[in-house]
């Protein structure tokens, strides 16, 4: 996910989350790390919330997935994260 370890994930996650919430500029790397970490925490029962997502966050899976897909369109398809951790083929928006 681009973090040095668990402690860095939590420290940087707080910093990135605060910057996004405050409407501050966020680097391509930070947008990539924020999106990837959110995707993993949402889906994974191993390292994330998984089946407990709704209980943990108060958001339903369907509402979260709708929001997450919207962010993916804006962040990934908009070119914000392209090339940060590697390259991906161009994709046309739906």
N, C-alpha and C positions, 0 to 999 in steps of 0.2 A: 504493500500500500504506500510505500515511500516514506515510512517512518523508521527511526533507528531501533525501536523496540516498543514495548508496551508503555513505559513511562513517557516516551516521546510522543506516542500516539495520543495519550491523554493531555499532555501539556500543549502540544501543537493543535490538537483538536479543539481545545478551549480557545486558543488564540484565533484560529481560523474561524470558528463559529462566532466568536465575538465580533470579528472584523466583518463577516457577512451580515450579521444582525444589525451592525451599525452602519451598513452601506458603504464601508471603506473599500478601497481598491484591494483586490486579492490576486495574487500571482497565478499564472497558469498551473504551476505545480501545486499550489494550495487548492485551487478549484478541483484539480484531478484527485488529490488526496481526499478532499471532502466528499466528492461524489463516490469514489470507490469505497471509502470507509462506510458511507451510508448504505450503499448497495449491499455490502457484506453484512453489516449489522442487521439490516432489515431481513435478509433471507436466511442467514446461517444460524442453525441451532448449535453448531460447534463453537464458533467464536462470536456469535451475535445474539440477538434477541429471538430470531426465528419465530417459532410457534407462539412465543409469549409477547410478540410485538405489540399487540393491542393492549395487553395488560401493562406492559412496560411504558408505553408512550401515550396511550389513550386514543391513538389513531387506528382506524380499521385498516386491514390489508388493502382493501380496494381503494380507499382514499389515498393511502400512502403510495400505492403503485401508480395511480393517476398522477400524483404530484411528482414522483420519481421519474416517470416517463417524460413529463413536461420539462424537468430539469435536464434530463439526458438530451432532449431535442435542443434546448438552448445552449447547454454547455458543450456537449460532444459534437453535435451536428453543426453548431455555430462556430466550431473551430477553436473554442477556448482551450480545450485540453489536447488537441491533436499534436502528436509528436513528443509529448512530455516523457512518457515511459516507453516509447516505441512508436511505430507508425501503424496506421490502419488504412485500409482502402477507402476512397471517397464513398460517401453514402448519400443517396438522395432523400430528402425529407418526404414524409408521407403526404 
